[in-house]
Amino acid sequence: MTAPETDTATTETTAPKEAAAEALRERALASLTTARARTTLLTSCVEDPDLTAQHSPLMSPLVWDLAHIGNQEELWLLRAVGGRDAMRPEIDGLYDAFEHPRAARPSLPLLPPAEARHYAAEVRGRVMDLLAGADFHGTRLTEAGFAFGMIAQHEQQHDETMLITHQLRKGPQALTAPDPEPAPLFTGPAEVLVPGGPFTMGTSAEPWALDNERPAHVREVAPFWIDTTPVTNAAYQAFIEDGGYDTERWWTPEGWTHIKRHSITAPQFWRRDGDHWLRRHFGVTEAVPPDEPVLHVCWYEADAYARWAGRRLPTETEWEKAARHDPATGRSTRYPWGDADPAPEHANLGQRHLRPAPAGSYPAGESPLGVRQLIGDVWEWTASDFLPYPGFRAFPYKEYSEVFFGSEHKVLRGGSFAVDPVACRGTFRNWDYPIRRQIFSGFRTARSEAV
């Protein structure tokens, strides 16, 4: 009797596909699990009254975020990818972020904490079953596990939102984390010259990139100088002490009107104590650390500081070229340090620390040109409005990006200590109103090369 014949070519072709599918499955599982662990911590470190309270009209109650995370996971993974029936269709409207503004959400008949936890957990259990047999081909939503990556990013974005709520929350400290490793005082050059010329902005290759990061396209950039590190608290304090908030010429007309109307005289959460500045940081009052990047400033404040310093905010295009362009090869890398996924030595990400690291930290994460901390620590305001790239196509729904395009929103880049690596890369774009200060926002400045 002869052995059955095997199709060697088919076997050799199938094995790499199966290995690639398993790698995607493992990446999706790890990303979803990491996100849920953080969500659980952020919603279990306080009692139920703190979960159902609205700590600021700018933010949702924490319990809304919790159930919204589960509802979006059900909508996109169980229903859109898995083709399954709705588990609780009656709550879809309650957790539609476009149907109810944040200020109105406490008045909705939201799921109470225990029920919200149970719902999110039940959805996740079914998603794990779906993931185990997922086919990562066939549609744009499933290709390369995009839908799973989108949901992991969505949950991590809400984890950052919930951390902002914890910062706004009054009361004793509820969250703790080790401080970043001490870093030697940075003594390198204050600014770096970024050469002029073309570079590739955006991406068409990053499998989990969102629609506003796409497509890759060439931009021509004039040479410019950019700060080696983000602006520090000490540097920003010099602006304050020099009368920065009392000198109209540093401010745009809209910015001047805004700070005077709201009596803004320092970054949010700062207060003066004699000759010193203090700040409230996750329930603890502390001296403002001079070497940390300044935090909780709006776009108007960043722009005014840059004018006072005789500089300007970088454009979004300039920021991305400083972060991704490798002059030795001419290519754009995924991150300032190259194409490898972020590791702890590269950047301050993932809420493993609850504060920025001192300016000049993470030399392993610097760009080929020597610019540091472009990823992590603080979101960095840019001069640019949030606009689509040439060839933009909304996917998988226009409400993620398209409805926000225009001059009302300014672009932030780079991520903060509150952002997980899955939701942060050299092409990732964030945006907000120029008045927003509760976000983990800072900035660095730039100037055009002298002719």
Disulfide bonds with the S-S distance in Angstrom:
none
